[in-house]
Amino acid sequence: MESVPYLIAVIAVMTAATFLTRVLPFVILYKVADHPLLQYLGRFLPPVLMVLLLLYSFKQEAILSRAFLPELAGLLIVLVLHLSLRNALISILGGTGCYMLILQLALFV
């Protein structure tokens, strides 16, 4: 087992690295924040990344199998919640909670 000072130093280095990677883009790009390309990326990149994550998470599932039903139900719940409430946090938490409930209760087995 490592010594406590070593572990504290490792945690401090990881904290500093994480903080710097989050802050540096804002520090470097503050003068060009009004550039149309950055505004375009800020508007369209988050939804594109979410779609890519969705496709990646579904890549192993056969769409017509029963094993896909919990994922499909979770996705549909997220869509309904988001279209009705327009709140990403509630949509994600609601869809994740329902998905986990479906898995734990084995509703589609």
C-alpha positions as a LaTeX table, in Angstrom:
\begin{tabular}{lrrr}
\hline
Residue & $x$ (\AA) & $y$ (\AA) & $z$ (\AA) \\
\hline
Met1 & 0.00 & 0.00 & 0.00 \\
Glu2 & 1.27 & 3.45 & $-0.90$ \\
Ser3 & 2.05 & 6.07 & 1.69 \\
Val4 & $-0.47$ & 8.79 & 2.51 \\
Pro5 & 1.71 & 11.71 & 1.28 \\
Tyr6 & 2.20 & 9.92 & $-2.06$ \\
Leu7 & $-1.54$ & 9.41 & $-2.46$ \\
Ile8 & $-2.24$ & 13.04 & $-1.57$ \\
Ala9 & 0.33 & 14.15 & $-4.15$ \\
Val10 & $-1.24$ & 11.93 & $-6.82$ \\
Ile11 & $-4.71$ & 13.29 & $-6.06$ \\
Ala12 & $-3.36$ & 16.87 & $-6.16$ \\
Val13 & $-1.72$ & 16.29 & $-9.55$ \\
Met14 & $-4.91$ & 14.71 & $-10.95$ \\
Thr15 & $-6.97$ & 17.61 & $-9.59$ \\
Ala16 & $-4.66$ & 20.19 & $-11.14$ \\
Ala17 & $-4.61$ & 18.39 & $-14.50$ \\
Thr18 & $-8.40$ & 18.11 & $-14.57$ \\
Phe19 & $-8.83$ & 21.75 & $-13.60$ \\
Leu20 & $-6.36$ & 22.92 & $-16.25$ \\
Thr21 & $-7.99$ & 20.91 & $-19.00$ \\
Arg22 & $-11.35$ & 22.49 & $-18.12$ \\
Val23 & $-10.06$ & 26.07 & $-17.75$ \\
Leu24 & $-7.50$ & 26.36 & $-20.55$ \\
Pro25 & $-9.99$ & 26.49 & $-23.46$ \\
Phe26 & $-11.78$ & 29.41 & $-21.82$ \\
Val27 & $-8.52$ & 31.22 & $-21.05$ \\
Ile28 & $-7.06$ & 30.66 & $-24.51$ \\
Leu29 & $-10.21$ & 31.39 & $-26.52$ \\
Tyr30 & $-11.72$ & 34.28 & $-24.55$ \\
Lys31 & $-10.75$ & 36.85 & $-27.23$ \\
Val32 & $-12.47$ & 34.92 & $-30.03$ \\
Ala33 & $-15.57$ & 33.81 & $-28.12$ \\
Asp34 & $-17.80$ & 35.70 & $-30.55$ \\
His35 & $-16.37$ & 33.93 & $-33.61$ \\
Pro36 & $-19.15$ & 32.30 & $-35.67$ \\
Leu37 & $-17.34$ & 28.95 & $-35.82$ \\
Leu38 & $-17.14$ & 28.71 & $-32.01$ \\
Gln39 & $-20.79$ & 29.70 & $-31.69$ \\
Tyr40 & $-21.73$ & 27.06 & $-34.28$ \\
Leu41 & $-19.74$ & 24.38 & $-32.46$ \\
Gly42 & $-21.21$ & 25.42 & $-29.12$ \\
Arg43 & $-24.71$ & 25.07 & $-30.48$ \\
Phe44 & $-24.47$ & 21.84 & $-32.49$ \\
Leu45 & $-21.63$ & 19.80 & $-30.98$ \\
Pro46 & $-23.40$ & 18.66 & $-27.76$ \\
Pro47 & $-26.39$ & 17.07 & $-29.59$ \\
Val48 & $-24.06$ & 15.43 & $-32.12$ \\
Leu49 & $-21.96$ & 13.95 & $-29.31$ \\
Met50 & $-25.09$ & 12.64 & $-27.59$ \\
Val51 & $-26.20$ & 10.91 & $-30.78$ \\
Leu52 & $-22.74$ & 9.37 & $-31.17$ \\
Leu53 & $-22.87$ & 8.09 & $-27.57$ \\
Leu54 & $-26.34$ & 6.69 & $-28.20$ \\
Leu55 & $-25.21$ & 4.87 & $-31.35$ \\
Tyr56 & $-22.13$ & 3.54 & $-29.56$ \\
Ser57 & $-24.21$ & 2.24 & $-26.65$ \\
Phe58 & $-26.59$ & 0.44 & $-29.02$ \\
Lys59 & $-23.94$ & $-1.03$ & $-31.31$ \\
Gln60 & $-23.84$ & $-4.44$ & $-29.59$ \\
Glu61 & $-27.60$ & $-4.96$ & $-29.40$ \\
Ala62 & $-29.70$ & $-6.72$ & $-32.01$ \\
Ile63 & $-32.58$ & $-4.31$ & $-32.54$ \\
Leu64 & $-35.19$ & $-7.03$ & $-33.01$ \\
Ser65 & $-34.18$ & $-9.05$ & $-29.93$ \\
Arg66 & $-35.89$ & $-8.95$ & $-26.54$ \\
Ala67 & $-32.59$ & $-7.88$ & $-24.97$ \\
Phe68 & $-32.97$ & $-4.53$ & $-26.73$ \\
Leu69 & $-36.35$ & $-3.75$ & $-25.16$ \\
Pro70 & $-35.04$ & $-2.21$ & $-21.88$ \\
Glu71 & $-32.72$ & 0.12 & $-23.82$ \\
Leu72 & $-35.50$ & 1.03 & $-26.21$ \\
Ala73 & $-37.90$ & 1.70 & $-23.32$ \\
Gly74 & $-35.31$ & 3.91 & $-21.61$ \\
Leu75 & $-34.70$ & 5.82 & $-24.82$ \\
Leu76 & $-38.42$ & 6.35 & $-25.39$ \\
Ile77 & $-38.89$ & 7.58 & $-21.82$ \\
Val78 & $-36.03$ & 10.05 & $-22.26$ \\
Leu79 & $-37.55$ & 11.30 & $-25.52$ \\
Val80 & $-41.03$ & 11.72 & $-24.06$ \\
Leu81 & $-39.74$ & 13.48 & $-20.95$ \\
His82 & $-37.49$ & 15.77 & $-22.92$ \\
Leu83 & $-40.09$ & 16.69 & $-25.52$ \\
Ser84 & $-42.68$ & 17.41 & $-22.85$ \\
Leu85 & $-40.57$ & 19.07 & $-20.13$ \\
Arg86 & $-37.56$ & 20.43 & $-22.06$ \\
Asn87 & $-35.29$ & 19.66 & $-19.10$ \\
Ala88 & $-32.23$ & 17.56 & $-19.89$ \\
Leu89 & $-31.52$ & 16.64 & $-16.27$ \\
Ile90 & $-35.03$ & 15.33 & $-15.61$ \\
Ser91 & $-35.00$ & 13.49 & $-18.95$ \\
Ile92 & $-31.70$ & 11.75 & $-18.26$ \\
Leu93 & $-32.52$ & 10.89 & $-14.64$ \\
Gly94 & $-36.02$ & 9.69 & $-15.53$ \\
Gly95 & $-34.84$ & 7.54 & $-18.43$ \\
Thr96 & $-31.95$ & 6.08 & $-16.45$ \\
Gly97 & $-34.16$ & 5.37 & $-13.44$ \\
Cys98 & $-36.83$ & 3.67 & $-15.54$ \\
Tyr99 & $-34.19$ & 1.67 & $-17.43$ \\
Met100 & $-32.65$ & 0.44 & $-14.17$ \\
Leu101 & $-36.10$ & $-0.36$ & $-12.76$ \\
Ile102 & $-36.94$ & $-2.38$ & $-15.86$ \\
Leu103 & $-33.66$ & $-4.30$ & $-15.56$ \\
Gln104 & $-34.05$ & $-4.96$ & $-11.82$ \\
Leu105 & $-37.65$ & $-6.12$ & $-12.14$ \\
Ala106 & $-36.82$ & $-8.15$ & $-15.25$ \\
Leu107 & $-39.93$ & $-6.89$ & $-17.01$ \\
Phe108 & $-38.85$ & $-7.93$ & $-20.52$ \\
Val109 & $-37.28$ & $-11.30$ & $-19.70$ \\
\hline
\end{tabular}
